Amino acid sequence: ALPVAVCDVAFVFWIYYAIGKVQEELEQDKQTAKLEMYQRLSRVLGFWVIIWVFYTFISIFVNNMIINLSWKYMFAMFGFWDVMYFG
């Protein structure tokens, strides 16, 4: 799981770097409509990263038995990524 997490983090940083470069170019060219779209994309990705980090910590706590979830709620742990990808 660690190599996958490292690759995910590397991709996220790469995406943010690329979005930042595009936003700089759009500001210089005064393309405000495209700039707004990229800013919105940046905010959505930031929100996704925050949820991803929160889920990761909850998952670690559940797997290490720090947080005990009832069997009734374990479906949320397994279905989290399906819901995130759908969103």
C-alpha positions as CSV (number, residue, x, y, z in Angstrom):
1,A,0.0,0.0,0.0
2,L,2.9,2.4,0.6
3,P,4.1,2.5,-3.0
4,V,0.6,3.2,-4.2
5,A,0.2,6.0,-1.6
6,V,3.6,7.5,-2.7
7,C,2.5,7.4,-6.4
8,D,-0.8,9.0,-5.5
9,V,0.9,11.8,-3.6
10,A,3.3,12.3,-6.5
11,F,0.5,12.5,-9.0
12,V,-1.4,15.0,-6.8
13,F,1.6,17.3,-6.5
14,W,2.3,17.0,-10.2
15,I,-1.3,17.9,-11.0
16,Y,-1.2,20.9,-8.7
17,Y,2.1,22.1,-10.2
18,A,0.6,21.8,-13.7
19,I,-2.6,23.6,-12.7
20,G,-0.6,26.4,-11.2
21,K,1.5,26.8,-14.3
22,V,-1.6,27.0,-16.5
23,Q,-3.2,29.5,-14.1
24,E,-0.2,31.7,-14.4
25,E,-0.3,31.6,-18.2
26,L,-4.0,32.4,-18.2
27,E,-3.5,35.3,-15.9
28,Q,-0.8,36.7,-18.1
29,D,-3.0,36.3,-21.2
30,K,-6.0,37.7,-19.3
31,Q,-8.3,34.8,-20.1
32,T,-10.6,35.2,-17.1
33,A,-13.2,32.6,-18.1
34,K,-10.6,29.8,-18.4
35,L,-8.9,31.0,-15.3
36,E,-12.1,30.7,-13.3
37,M,-12.6,27.2,-14.5
38,Y,-9.1,26.2,-13.5
39,Q,-9.5,27.9,-10.1
40,R,-12.7,25.9,-9.6
41,L,-10.9,22.7,-10.6
42,S,-8.1,23.5,-8.2
43,R,-10.6,24.0,-5.3
44,V,-12.5,20.7,-6.1
45,L,-9.2,18.8,-6.2
46,G,-8.2,20.4,-2.9
47,F,-11.5,19.3,-1.3
48,W,-10.9,15.8,-2.7
49,V,-7.4,15.7,-1.2
50,I,-8.7,16.8,2.2
51,I,-11.4,14.1,2.2
52,W,-8.8,11.5,1.0
53,V,-6.4,12.4,3.9
54,F,-9.3,12.3,6.4
55,Y,-10.4,8.8,5.1
56,T,-6.8,7.6,5.2
57,F,-6.4,8.5,8.9
58,I,-9.8,6.9,9.7
59,S,-8.9,3.8,7.8
60,I,-5.6,3.5,9.7
61,F,-7.3,4.0,13.0
62,V,-9.9,1.4,12.2
63,N,-7.3,-1.1,11.0
64,N,-5.2,-0.7,14.1
65,M,-8.3,-1.1,16.3
66,I,-8.0,2.5,17.7
67,I,-11.5,3.2,16.5
68,N,-14.0,0.3,16.7
69,L,-16.7,0.4,14.0
70,S,-19.7,-1.8,14.2
71,W,-20.1,-4.3,11.5
72,K,-23.1,-2.3,10.4
73,Y,-20.9,0.7,9.4
74,M,-18.0,-1.2,7.8
75,F,-19.7,-1.0,4.4
76,A,-18.7,2.7,4.4
77,M,-15.1,1.9,4.6
78,F,-15.3,-0.5,1.7
79,G,-17.5,1.6,-0.4
80,F,-15.8,5.0,0.1
81,W,-13.7,4.9,-3.0
82,D,-16.7,3.9,-5.2
83,V,-18.6,6.9,-3.9
84,M,-15.6,9.2,-4.3
85,Y,-15.0,8.1,-7.9
86,F,-18.7,8.5,-8.7
87,G,-18.6,12.1,-7.2
